[in-house]
Amino acid sequence: MTQLSTDLSTSLAGQVRLFKKILIANRGEIACRVARTCKQLGIQTVAVYSDADADAQHVMACDEAIYIGAAPAKESYLCIDRIISAASASGAQAIHPGYGFLSENADFAQACFDAGIVFIGPPIDAIRAMGSKSAAKTLMEKSGIPLVPGYHGENQDADFLQQQADRIGYPVLLKASAGGGGKGMRIVNGGAEFKEALNACQREAKNSFGNAHVLLEKYLERPRHIEVQIFADQYGQCIYLFERDCSVQRRHQKVLEEAPAPGMSETQREAMGKAAVAAAVAVAYVGAGTVEFIVNQDGAFYFMEMNTRLQVEHPVTELITGQDLVAWQLHIAAGGALPLRQEQLSIYGHALEARIYAENPDKDFLPATGTLYYLHMPQIRWRVSDGRRDAHVSDVGENLAQGSDILSMREPYAVRIDSGVAQGDTISPFYDPMIAKLIVWGATRDQALIAMRRALSEFHVAGLSTNIAFLARLIDCPDFSQARLDTGLIARNHTILFPAPAPLTYSVLAGVVASVLTQERANFMSPLSPWGQADGWRSAEVYQRVLHFMYGTENIIATLSYQRGRLYLEALGRYTSLHWENTQTCYRLQVGEHIMTLNVFAQEDQFEVYVDNQHFILHYIDPLAHNKKSEQAQDTLISPMPGKIIAIHAQHGQTVTKGMPLLVMEAMKMEHTIAAPRNGVIDAIHYVTGEQVAEGVQLLSLVASDESC
């Protein structure tokens, strides 16, 4: 336990009696995160879990766990009565809701109150006031907080809403009033597309939040998204813990966050902080909250919404302030006053957070599901002195689990990882596909960028697609590295961030060849036997062998020559000697005179290579295996992931053109449109609206126009 945690525990114990046991009504990394702080403060924890999470990391992180239902969230983590029953049965005095799920649900907070259980969050009235974006904006307008021009009223008639959009002027932003996280949000560029966008927005809002109500706002060009962390106690005190820049987004969801916001003047910081506090005071707020602003290029800022919970990106605030925000939540919920006054808070250094997701950035960030066959995370490092004071980085990870002395550590930067998964776990289609949050700290933003580059190069995942390589390109993108930030950064730098697949290099192929041969050697019963060496020795002295690989659609041939006890590789126009040593997945290769290190993970015939922030996937073509591609593959539309069919736009026998939307799937709370890959005629539709489908199943059949008869 760090000095900070020890001091905080002593301080809290002296002021207020903390809870003995709490239930964490969430899963994944946030449940693990809350459990860590509770453990430091001597508070017992109770986890809840669904069918999909029986062996999850958050279950193991808590002192006890209670089953609450089937895998779909609406049958488990969103079931208020089951969570209240679990808390009562376990003897928990309070419930921490984490973020997402029921964290901003006023009915859940009311149910906690009715059951005599403390809800670790704001008052019920504050949740209701800020739970509706429309009502919140009306309240903020009355409090004198600036708003973006828009419509936030109750009239949801489609024609009326379009009239409002016409009045505001395009482009406009459609947003789910009860939502968040980018769900139920659409940019509308003109009146012709308004109705279709409205229908999609309302449908997604209804499915995600149970409420189809939407609001309209003028869509600002190149705005920044900056949010302010606030904390309030029940004695009327409210402070802000500075700001976070969350401008870098895809699908209106945050990708990278940082604190403090680059280029923020002290005058603007104070103005936004005071506006955030005013917003909290307007609803008699208590606990942790985040007030989000949209900031124009001229520096003008407008209230966007208030999140009445802890945010995903709260670690960057913790690292620049040295405070444990979960400990603050527990302290205030137990009746304590704010641990610090505004003037006692300072900013130290710079922090960045990258969300590591199971998704495919090259396919519009399509979420991925599957098993984490291999998971290697960067080493956790902590810097605790910047020359002004020691121990300002709070211990909210596992850095001191072995009892190390923080004052003896002098790392140039800090690396923290918040995760709720481990190697061998499954990313399911039922929940958010986050693998981890990678958080770094440096004395300056440039040092933090260096730390993030290194940490991303050490983060390796095999078994499913991730956004790690994309994040590495994003960190190096000139607009980001030079802090030219706005919500359109990713789209504006599409060429840089979404390059063509990297050409296969000789060294990468050499690493895969080494892995194939290493596996073959391991298959021999006795490596001490001369027959177990598998080194190609022949009495004739020379032996050649040909290996076949697929890299994307490219057939790769590698010819091995064994001569006088040495191995030579001929491929991709090169011919050199090859020697290697390996420890599990780490290969140290000597290719000719060149020595290099790379990581190779093998899963059956698939080989994944990590080197220089690049990720290569090759398939070994076993000559004894027979794998013929279906001739009908081009005539089928395959489900890219498990999900639910929510709309079908095509009919049997209909002539379609390439790119035409055919059906819409919902998976991981997001809508995904399946479009025609080419011109043709719909020959068959294999599912109906409302059906659940598995990944890889054939959804529709498409034939050429002249074959339709």
C-alpha positions in Angstrom: 0.0 0.0 0.0 1.4 3.4 -0.9 1.9 6.3 1.5 -1.0 8.0 -0.2 -3.3 5.0 0.4 -2.1 4.6 4.0 -2.7 8.3 4.7 -6.1 8.2 3.1 -7.1 5.1 5.0 -6.0 6.7 8.3 -7.7 10.0 7.3 -11.0 8.4 6.4 -11.0 6.2 9.5 -10.5 9.3 11.6 -13.4 11.2 10.0 -16.0 8.6 9.2 -16.7 4.9 9.6 -16.3 3.3 6.2 -18.4 0.4 5.0 -17.4 -3.1 6.0 -18.8 -4.7 2.9 -20.0 -3.5 -0.5 -21.5 -5.1 -3.6 -20.1 -4.1 -7.0 -23.0 -4.1 -9.5 -20.8 -4.3 -12.5 -18.2 -6.5 -14.3 -14.9 -6.3 -16.2 -12.2 -3.8 -15.5 -14.2 -1.3 -13.5 -15.4 -4.0 -11.1 -11.7 -5.1 -10.7 -10.7 -1.5 -10.2 -13.2 -0.9 -7.5 -12.3 -4.1 -5.7 -8.6 -3.1 -5.6 -9.3 0.1 -3.7 -11.7 -1.6 -1.4 -9.0 -4.2 -0.6 -6.5 -1.4 0.2 -9.1 0.2 2.6 -10.0 -3.1 4.3 -13.5 -3.3 2.8 -14.9 -6.7 1.8 -16.4 -7.0 -1.7 -19.2 -9.0 -3.3 -19.2 -9.6 -7.1 -22.2 -10.4 -9.2 -21.9 -12.5 -12.3 -23.9 -13.9 -15.3 -23.7 -17.2 -17.1 -21.0 -15.6 -19.3 -18.9 -14.5 -16.4 -18.7 -17.4 -14.0 -14.9 -17.6 -14.4 -14.4 -13.9 -15.0 -11.6 -11.9 -13.4 -13.9 -9.6 -11.4 -15.4 -12.7 -9.7 -11.9 -13.8 -8.6 -11.0 -10.3 -7.5 -13.8 -10.1 -4.9 -14.2 -11.9 -1.6 -17.5 -13.5 -2.7 -19.7 -13.7 -5.7 -23.4 -14.2 -6.4 -25.0 -15.4 -9.6 -27.7 -13.1 -11.1 -28.8 -14.6 -14.4 -28.2 -15.3 -18.0 -25.6 -13.7 -20.2 -27.6 -10.9 -21.9 -27.3 -7.8 -19.7 -31.1 -7.3 -19.6 -31.4 -10.7 -17.9 -28.6 -10.1 -15.3 -26.6 -6.9 -14.9 -29.7 -4.8 -15.7 -32.0 -6.7 -13.3 -32.5 -4.4 -10.4 -34.4 -6.8 -8.2 -31.7 -9.5 -8.6 -28.9 -7.2 -7.6 -30.8 -5.8 -4.6 -31.5 -9.4 -3.5 -27.8 -10.3 -3.9 -26.8 -7.3 -1.8 -29.3 -8.1 0.9 -28.4 -11.8 1.0 -24.6 -11.0 1.3 -25.1 -8.4 4.0 -23.5 -5.6 1.8 -24.1 -2.2 3.3 -23.6 -0.3 0.0 -23.6 -0.9 -3.8 -21.0 0.6 -6.1 -22.5 0.7 -9.7 -19.3 1.3 -11.6 -20.1 2.8 -15.0 -22.6 1.7 -17.6 -25.4 -0.7 -16.8 -27.4 0.7 -13.9 -24.9 3.4 -12.8 -27.1 6.3 -13.9 -30.5 4.6 -13.3 -32.6 6.6 -10.9 -34.9 3.6 -10.3 -31.9 1.5 -9.2 -30.8 4.2 -6.8 -34.4 4.4 -5.4 -34.4 0.6 -5.0 -31.2 0.8 -3.0 -32.7 3.4 -0.8 -35.9 1.4 -0.3 -33.8 -1.6 0.7 -31.8 0.3 3.2 -28.6 0.0 1.1 -26.3 3.0 0.4 -26.0 3.8 -3.3 -22.5 4.9 -4.0 -23.5 7.7 -6.3 -25.4 11.0 -6.4 -28.9 11.7 -5.0 -31.8 10.2 -6.9 -33.1 13.7 -7.8 -29.7 14.6 -9.3 -29.7 11.4 -11.4 -33.2 12.2 -12.7 -32.3 15.8 -13.4 -29.3 14.9 -15.5 -30.5 11.6 -16.8 -32.5 13.3 -19.6 -30.2 15.3 -21.8 -33.1 17.5 -22.8 -34.1 18.3 -19.2 -30.5 18.8 -18.2 -29.9 21.4 -21.0 -33.1 23.2 -20.0 -31.9 23.4 -16.4 -28.4 24.5 -17.4 -29.9 27.2 -19.6 -31.8 28.6 -16.6 -28.5 28.5 -14.6 -26.7 30.6 -17.2 -24.4 27.9 -18.5 -23.9 28.3 -22.3 -25.5 25.7 -24.6 -25.1 24.8 -28.3 -28.1 25.9 -30.4 -30.5 23.1 -30.7 -33.9 21.6 -29.7 -34.3 19.8 -26.4 -38.1 19.6 -26.1 -40.6 16.8 -25.7 -42.2 17.0 -29.1 -40.9 13.9 -30.9 -43.0 14.1 -34.1 -40.7 13.4 -37.1 -42.0 16.3 -39.2 -41.7 18.7 -36.3 -38.1 17.5 -35.5 -37.2 18.0 -39.2 -38.6 21.5 -39.1 -36.4 22.2 -36.0 -33.3 20.8 -37.9 -34.1 23.0 -40.9 -34.3 26.0 -38.5 -31.0 25.2 -36.7 -29.2 24.6 -40.0 -27.3 21.6 -41.2 -25.3 19.7 -40.3 -27.2 18.8 -37.1 -26.5 16.1 -34.5 -29.2 13.7 -33.4 -28.6 12.3 -29.9 -30.4 9.9 -27.7 -31.7 11.9 -24.8 -31.3 9.1 -22.3 -28.1 7.7 -23.7 -24.3 8.0 -23.8 -21.2 6.4 -25.1 -22.0 7.4 -28.7 -25.0 5.1 -29.0 -28.1 6.6 -30.6 -26.2 9.4 -32.3 -26.2 10.5 -35.9 -24.8 13.4 -37.9 -27.3 14.6 -40.5 -25.9 16.7 -43.3 -29.1 17.6 -45.1 -32.9 17.4 -45.0 -33.1 14.5 -47.5 -31.4 12.1 -45.1 -33.1 13.3 -41.9 -36.0 10.9 -41.6 -33.8 7.8 -42.2 -31.2 9.0 -39.7 -33.9 9.8 -37.1 -35.4 6.3 -37.4 -32.0 4.7 -36.9 -31.2 6.9 -34.0 -34.5 6.3 -32.2 -34.3 2.5 -32.8 -30.8 2.3 -31.4 -31.8 4.6 -28.4 -34.7 2.3 -27.7 -32.7 -0.8 -27.8 -29.8 0.6 -25.7 -31.6 2.7 -23.1 -35.3 1.7 -23.4 -36.1 5.3 -24.4 -36.4 6.5 -28.0 -36.5 10.2 -27.1 -33.9 12.3 -29.1 -32.6 15.9 -29.1 -31.1 18.0 -31.8 -28.0 20.2 -31.7 -26.1 22.3 -34.2 -23.1 20.2 -35.3 -19.9 22.2 -34.7 -17.1 21.8 -37.1 -13.8 20.6 -35.6 -14.8 21.0 -31.9 -12.9 19.6 -29.0 -14.6 17.4 -26.4 -13.4 18.5 -22.9 -14.8 17.2 -19.7 -14.3 18.3 -16.1 -14.2 16.0 -13.1 -16.2 17.3 -10.2 -16.7 16.0 -6.6 -19.3 17.2 -4.1 -20.2 16.2 -0.5 -23.4 16.3 1.4 -22.3 19.4 3.3 -22.6 21.7 0.2 -18.9 21.7 -0.8 -18.1 21.1 -4.5 -14.7 21.2 -6.3 -13.3 20.3 -9.7 -10.3 18.1 -10.3 -9.3 19.7 -13.5 -10.1 18.6 -17.1 -9.6 15.8 -19.5 -9.5 16.1 -23.3 -11.5 13.3 -24.9 -11.7 14.7 -28.5 -10.2 11.7 -30.2 -13.2 9.5 -31.0 -14.6 7.0 -33.4 -18.3 6.4 -33.8 -18.7 9.1 -31.2 -16.9 6.9 -28.7 -13.6 7.9 -27.0 -10.4 6.3 -28.2 -7.7 8.3 -26.4 -8.1 10.6 -23.4 -5.6 12.8 -21.7 -5.2 15.2 -18.8 -4.7 18.0 -18.6 -6.1 19.3 -21.9 -3.3 20.5 -24.1 -3.2 24.2 -24.7 -5.7 25.0 -21.9 -4.9 28.4 -20.3 -5.4 28.8 -16.6 -8.1 31.4 -17.2 -10.1 29.0 -19.4 -9.4 26.1 -17.0 -10.8 28.1 -14.1 -13.9 29.2 -16.2 -14.8 25.7 -17.2 -14.1 24.4 -13.7 -16.4 26.9 -12.2 -19.1 26.2 -14.8 -18.9 22.5 -14.0 -19.3 23.2 -10.3 -22.2 25.5 -11.0 -23.9 22.6 -13.0 -23.4 20.3 -10.0 -24.7 22.8 -7.5 -27.8 23.4 -9.6 -28.9 19.8 -9.0 -27.6 19.5 -5.4 -25.1 17.0 -6.5 -23.2 14.6 -4.2 -20.3 12.3 -5.2 -18.3 11.9 -8.3 -19.5 13.4 -11.6 -18.3 14.6 -14.9 -19.5 17.7 -16.7 -18.9 17.5 -20.5 -18.3 20.5 -22.7 -18.0 20.9 -26.4 -15.3 23.5 -27.2 -15.2 25.5 -30.4 -11.9 26.4 -32.1 -12.2 30.0 -30.8 -12.2 28.7 -27.2 -15.9 29.2 -26.6 -17.3 26.3 -24.6 -20.9 24.9 -24.3 -22.5 22.5 -21.9 -23.1 19.1 -23.5 -24.1 16.7 -20.7 -23.4 15.6 -17.2 -22.5 12.0 -16.4 -23.6 11.2 -12.9 -21.0 8.5 -12.3 -17.3 7.7 -12.4 -16.0 7.8 -16.0 -14.0 5.2 -17.9 -11.2 7.7 -18.3 -10.9 8.6 -14.6 -7.4 7.1 -14.2 -5.8 10.1 -16.1 -7.2 12.4 -13.5 -5.9 10.2 -10.7 -2.4 10.2 -12.2 -2.1 14.0 -12.5 -3.6 14.7 -9.1 -2.4 11.8 -7.0 -5.9 11.0 -5.8 -7.8 7.7 -5.7 -11.2 8.7 -6.9 -12.9 5.5 -5.9 -11.6 6.0 -2.3 -13.1 9.5 -2.5 -16.5 8.0 -3.6 -16.5 5.5 -0.7 -15.6 8.2 1.8 -18.3 10.6 0.6 -21.0 7.9 0.4 -20.2 7.0 4.0 -21.0 10.5 5.0 -17.5 12.1 4.9 -16.6 15.6 3.8 -14.4 16.2 0.7 -10.9 15.1 1.5 -9.3 18.2 0.0 -10.2 21.8 -0.8 -9.9 23.3 -4.3 -6.7 25.2 -3.4 -5.0 22.0 -2.2 -5.3 20.4 -5.6 -2.5 20.7 -8.2 -1.7 19.2 -11.6 1.5 17.1 -11.8 2.7 16.0 -15.2 0.6 14.6 -18.0 -1.4 11.4 -18.4 -2.8 9.5 -21.4 -5.2 6.6 -21.6 -5.7 4.3 -24.6 -8.6 1.9 -24.7 -7.5 -1.5 -25.9 -10.5 -3.0 -27.7 -11.2 -6.3 -29.5 -12.3 -4.7 -32.7 -11.2 -4.3 -36.3 -10.4 -0.7 -37.2 -10.0 -1.6 -40.9 -13.7 -2.7 -40.9 -15.2 0.4 -39.4 -14.1 -0.7 -35.9 -16.3 -3.8 -36.1 -16.2 -5.5 -32.6 -14.5 -8.8 -32.4 -15.3 -11.8 -30.3 -13.3 -14.9 -29.4 -10.7 -16.3 -27.1 -7.6 -14.4 -25.9 -5.3 -17.3 -26.8 -2.3 -15.1 -26.0 -2.2 -11.9 -23.9 1.0 -10.1 -23.0 0.6 -6.7 -21.3 3.4 -4.2 -20.7 5.2 -4.2 -17.4 3.6 -1.9 -14.9 6.0 0.9 -14.0 5.6 3.8 -11.6 7.3 7.1 -11.4 6.6 8.8 -8.1 8.9 11.9 -8.0 9.0 14.9 -10.4 11.4 16.9 -8.4 8.7 18.8 -6.5 7.2 16.1 -4.3 7.2 12.4 -3.8 4.4 9.8 -3.8 1.9 11.9 -5.9 0.9 8.9 -8.0 -1.8 6.9 -6.2 -1.6 3.2 -5.9 -4.7 2.1 -7.8 -3.0 -0.8 -9.6 -0.9 -3.6 -8.5 2.5 -1.8 -8.5 3.2 -2.4 -4.9 1.6 -5.8 -4.5 5.1 -7.2 -3.7 5.8 -4.5 -1.1 8.3 -2.4 -3.0 9.3 1.0 -1.7 7.8 3.8 -3.9 10.3 6.3 -2.7 13.2 4.2 -4.1 11.7 4.0 -7.5 12.8 6.6 -10.1 11.3 5.5 -13.4 11.1 8.2 -16.1 7.4 7.5 -16.5 4.5 5.5 -15.2 2.5 2.7 -16.8 -0.7 1.5 -15.4 -3.1 -1.1 -16.7 -6.8 -1.6 -15.7 -8.1 -4.8 -17.1 -10.8 -7.3 -16.4 -9.5 -10.2 -18.6 -6.6 -12.6 -18.6 -5.1 -14.9 -21.2 -7.5 -17.7 -22.0 -10.6 -15.6 -21.3 -13.3 -15.0 -23.9 -14.5 -11.7 -25.3 -18.2 -12.4 -25.7 -20.8 -10.7 -27.8 -22.9 -9.7 -24.8 -20.8 -6.9 -23.4 -18.4 -4.1 -24.3 -15.3 -5.6 -26.1 -12.7 -3.8 -24.0 -9.6 -5.8 -23.2 -7.8 -3.2 -21.1 -7.2 0.5 -20.4 -3.5 1.4 -20.9 -2.7 4.5 -18.9 0.7 6.3 -18.9 2.1 9.3 -17.0 5.1 11.5 -17.8 6.4 14.8 -16.4 5.4 16.4 -19.8 3.1 15.4 -22.6 6.1 14.5 -24.8 7.3 12.1 -22.1 3.8 10.6 -21.8 3.7 10.1 -25.6 7.1 8.2 -25.4 5.7 6.1 -22.6 2.6 5.3 -24.6 4.6 4.3 -27.7 6.7 1.9 -25.8 3.8 0.4 -23.9 1.8 -0.2 -27.0 4.8 -1.9 -28.6 4.8 -4.3 -25.6 1.0 -5.1 -25.7 0.4 -8.3 -27.7 -2.9 -10.1 -28.2 -3.5 -13.1 -30.4 -6.7 -14.9 -31.2 -8.8 -11.9 -32.3 -8.5 -8.5 -33.9 -7.5 -5.5 -31.8 -6.9 -1.8 -32.2 -3.4 -1.8 -30.9 -1.6 -1.1 -34.2 -4.2 1.6 -35.0 -3.5 3.2 -31.6 0.3 3.2 -32.3 -0.3 5.0 -35.6 -2.7 7.4 -33.9 0.0 8.3 -31.3 2.5 9.1 -34.1 0.0 11.0 -36.2 1.3 14.6 -36.5 -2.1 16.1 -35.6 -2.2 14.1 -32.3 1.5 14.3 -31.4 1.4 18.1 -31.9 -1.9 18.4 -30.0 -4.1 19.6 -32.9 -7.1 18.0 -31.4 -10.7 17.8 -32.4 -13.4 15.2 -32.8 -12.8 14.9 -36.5 -9.1 14.0 -36.1 -9.4 10.3 -37.0 -11.6 11.0 -40.1 -9.3 13.8 -41.2 -6.2 11.6 -41.0 -7.7 8.5 -42.6 -4.9 7.9 -45.0 -2.3 7.9 -42.2 -4.4 5.9 -39.7 -5.7 3.3 -42.2 -2.8 2.5 -44.5 -2.7 -0.5 -46.9 -1.6 -3.7 -45.2 2.2 -3.7 -44.6 4.1 -5.8 -47.1 5.5 -9.0 -45.6 9.1 -8.6 -44.7 11.9 -11.3 -44.9 12.5 -11.1 -41.1 8.8 -11.6 -40.2 8.7 -14.6 -42.5 11.9 -15.9 -40.9 10.3 -15.6 -37.5 7.3 -17.7 -38.6 9.6 -20.3 -40.2 11.5 -20.5 -36.9 8.3 -21.0 -35.0 7.1 -23.8 -37.4 10.4 -25.7 -37.0 10.4 -25.1 -33.2 6.9 -26.6 -33.0 8.0 -29.6 -35.0 11.0 -30.2 -32.8 8.8 -30.1 -29.7 6.6 -32.9 -31.1 9.5 -35.4 -30.9 9.4 -37.6 -27.8 13.1 -37.4 -27.1 15.0 -34.2 -28.1 18.2 -35.9 -27.0 17.8 -38.4 -29.8 19.7 -37.6 -33.0 16.3 -38.1 -34.8 14.8 -35.5 -32.4 17.0 -32.7 -33.6 15.0 -32.1 -36.8 17.9 -30.1 -38.2 17.7 -31.5 -41.7 20.9 -33.6 -41.5 21.3 -36.0 -44.4 24.2 -38.2 -45.4 24.3 -36.5 -48.7 24.9 -33.3 -46.8 22.3 -31.2 -48.7 18.6 -31.3 -48.1 15.9 -28.9 -49.3 12.4 -28.4 -48.0 9.6 -26.1 -49.2 7.1 -24.4 -46.9 3.9 -22.7 -48.1 2.2 -19.8 -46.3 -0.7 -17.4 -47.0 -0.4 -13.7 -46.1 -3.8 -12.2 -46.9 -4.4 -13.5 -50.4 -0.7 -13.8 -51.2 0.9 -17.2 -51.5 4.3 -17.2 -49.9 6.9 -19.9 -50.7 9.9 -20.4 -48.3 12.7 -22.8 -49.3 14.9 -24.2 -46.6 18.3 -25.6 -47.3 20.2 -27.6 -44.8 24.0 -27.6 -45.5 26.9 -28.6 -43.3 24.9 -28.2 -40.1 23.5 -24.8 -41.0 20.0 -23.7 -42.1 19.5 -21.3 -45.1 16.2 -19.6 -46.0 15.3 -18.5 -49.5 12.2 -16.3 -49.9 11.0 -12.9 -51.0 14.0 -12.5 -53.2 16.6 -13.1 -50.4 18.8 -16.0 -49.4 20.5 -16.0 -46.0 21.5 -18.2 -43.2 19.0 -18.5 -40.3 19.6 -19.2 -36.7 17.5 -18.5 -33.6 16.9 -18.9 -29.9 13.5 -18.6 -28.3 11.9 -18.4 -24.9 8.2 -19.3 -25.4 7.0 -16.7 -27.9 10.0 -14.4 -27.9 12.4 -15.2 -30.8 15.9 -13.8 -31.2 16.8 -14.3 -34.8 20.1 -14.1 -36.6 19.3 -13.6 -40.3 22.6 -13.4 -42.1 24.6 -10.8 -40.2 21.4 -9.1 -38.8 20.2 -9.9 -35.3 16.7 -9.0 -34.2 14.0 -9.8 -31.7 10.3 -10.4 -32.4 7.4 -12.2 -30.9 5.6 -15.1 -32.6 2.4 -16.7 -31.3 1.2 -19.9 -33.0 -2.3 -21.2 -32.8 -2.8 -24.3 -35.0 -2.0 -23.1 -38.5 -2.1 -19.4 -37.7 1.0 -17.5 -36.8 0.8 -13.9 -35.4 4.0 -11.8 -35.4 4.6 -8.6 -33.4 7.5 -6.3 -34.3 8.0 -2.6 -34.5 4.3 -1.8 -33.5 3.2 -3.9 -36.4 1.1 -7.1 -36.3 1.4 -9.7 -39.1 -0.8 -12.8 -39.5 0.3 -15.7 -41.6 -1.3 -19.1 -42.2 0.9 -22.2 -42.7 -0.4 -24.4 -45.5 0.1 -27.9 -44.2 0.7 -30.2 -47.3 -1.1 -33.0 -45.6 -4.2 -30.9 -45.0 -6.9 -30.3 -47.6 -8.6 -26.9 -47.5 -10.6 -25.9 -50.5 -12.5 -22.6 -50.5 -16.1 -22.7 -51.3 -16.9 -21.7 -54.9 -20.0 -20.1 -53.6 -18.3 -17.9 -51.0 -18.7 -14.8 -53.1 -22.4 -15.3 -53.4 -23.0 -15.3 -49.6 -23.3 -12.6 -47.0 -21.8 -13.8 -43.8 -22.5 -12.6 -40.3 -19.4 -10.8 -39.1 -20.2 -11.4 -35.4 -23.0 -12.8 -33.1 -25.9 -10.5 -33.0 -29.6 -9.8 -33.6 -31.3 -9.0 -36.9 -33.2 -5.8 -36.3 -34.1 -4.7 -39.9 -34.2 -6.3 -43.3 -34.2 -4.0 -46.3 -34.1 -6.6 -49.1 -36.7 -9.0 -50.5 -36.3 -12.3 -52.2 -35.8 -11.8 -56.0 -34.9 -8.1 -55.5 -32.1 -6.7 -57.8 -29.5 -4.9 -55.7 -26.4 -2.9 -56.5 -23.0 -2.9 -54.8 -23.1 -1.0 -51.5 -26.9 -1.2 -51.1 -27.9 -1.7 -47.4 -29.5 -5.2 -47.1 -30.0 -5.7 -43.4 -29.1 -4.3 -40.0 -27.7 -6.2 -37.1 -27.3 -5.2 -33.5 -24.3 -6.5 -31.6 -22.6 -5.1 -28.5 -25.2 -2.4 -28.3 -24.2 -1.0 -31.7 -26.0 -1.2 -35.1 -24.1 -2.7 -38.1 -25.3 -2.4 -41.6 -24.7 -5.4 -44.0 -24.3 -4.1 -47.6 -24.3 -5.9 -50.9 -20.7 -6.8 -51.9 -21.5 -6.6 -55.6 -24.4 -6.2 -58.0 -26.9 -9.2 -58.2 -30.2 -10.6 -57.2 -31.3 -11.8 -53.7 -31.7 -15.5 -54.0 -32.5 -16.3 -50.4 -32.9 -14.6 -47.0 -32.1 -17.1 -44.2 -33.3 -15.2 -41.2 -36.1 -12.9 -40.1 -36.2 -9.7 -38.0 -35.7 -10.4 -34.3 -33.7 -13.5 -34.7 -30.3 -14.1 -33.0 -27.6 -15.2 -35.3 -24.1 -16.7 -34.7 -20.9 -15.4 -36.1 -20.1 -16.8 -39.6 -23.6 -17.9 -40.5 -24.9 -17.2 -44.0 -27.5 -14.3 -43.8 -28.5 -13.9 -47.5 -27.6 -15.5 -50.8 -26.8 -13.3 -53.8 -26.5 -14.5 -57.4 -25.7 -12.7 -60.6 -28.6 -11.2 -62.5 -28.5 -13.7 -65.3 -28.6 -16.7 -62.8 -31.7 -15.6 -61.1 -34.0 -17.7 -63.2 
